[in-house]
């Protein structure tokens, strides 16, 4: 492992914040889901705070009014923007932060998705990334299909989906468009390629009607911790979003996924592991705990009941009080297997009551919650980063916009004050995903209609290379972390990884 590793930071944005009752907090933007100015403020704050990327989770699912009318009345999560459209708009008010948009391989079409993300890559000037998910929720009634596919079938479809999209992004070679006004030649037809894919789930002819994306392939992110999810990430992804609550669990996931890369001709550095973290900040531990207790107090009983029933599908909880020990959760699901494990593990490990369970899930939803001062949260992140558990972190603000603003203004200032690497944080940017020099990645050869697939972008030397960024000339600073060592207290010189960018 490189001794010069650097933490990557993502801002994981949920409209009013990640806490289920964030919209009720005095500091939240209650109409955030459909407020473009709110999102504009968030992405500009993230860019000011040296974040590498912003990310919105998305699902084609909506509220089912027949299931829980009272919970629907009190939830802010029913209406929000479609992410590719949102990011296209916000790319125009930022200059170098990356945009990760979630897209379903179960309820979308390869050709349309390839076209959307290729367009986003052009509109953002090479800052697009796609988060590959299979969608746990059954929304088949909205898509004219007979039913929600089983978990295993969704991942088989996802494998073919990802390959089909990559094949479509290879429709044009980099220099296919000549644009020669003198000769009247616009395009070289010999550099246009049909996909002609015919598989188990898709038949896609091609070519795509958008030119080759600026990055070759928009950055591919994956979110899923099940066995097929880990394998899909190892074969295709450059970053994986994950959720772990303990260092041991995070280390197991990190080691397992990194260990799969070699069989696809990839190195351990080719895939970044990015767990989510739900930070509750305070100037002191007491203030941070008070902040956490306050937002927890905003959970209405109907929302608490909805949270519990969501995890205990088909189980009658009417005979339990909230202070009874939580009964065993379902042993398996065909919906979101990794999410079930995130809830099951703490219930079994900590003997939670039903009240403790819904309070634990209401904010971080199974991700790691850290309540404390900026220095304590930084130390918690350093511990995972230096001990084989994370390469990056998805920051999940409890409340927006203030949760992100506080993180940028307080956490980042704390790290700068620690004199990390002896540099001025404001003077030089950190090496970022979207500012990394191109590096070759060997992808497994895939055969479509008898023709080997091209890998990624064609370099001037005629070799295909993966471009995480369209421009490699951006200033790359030496914000770095020395070799892993004991995790000390905040402020130790040279041991605080800091995220920075221009």
Secondary structure, DSSP 8 states (H G I E B T S, - for coil): --TT---EEEEEE-TT-SSTTGGGSTTB-TTGGG-HHHHHHHHHHHHHTT-SEEEE---S----TTT-HHHHHT-STT----HHHHHHHHGGG-SS-EEEEEEESSSS-HHHHHHHHHHHHHHTTS-EEEEEE---S--GGGTT-SS---HHHHHHHHHHHHHHHHHHHTSB-TT-EEEETTTTEEE-GGGB----EE-SS-EE----SS--BTTBS-EEEEE--SHHHHHHHHHH-SEEEE--SSHHHHHHHHHHHHHTGGGGT--GGGSEEEEEEEEEE-SSHHHHHHHHHHHHTT--HHHHHHHHHHHSTT---TT--TTSB-----S--SS-HHHHHHHHHHHHHHT-BHHHHHHHHHHHTTSEEEEE-HHHHHHHHHHHHHTTS-SEEEE--SSTBHHHHHIIIIIHHHHHHTTGGG--TTTS----GGG---B-------EETTEE---SEE-TTS-EEB-SSS---S--------S------TT-TT--------
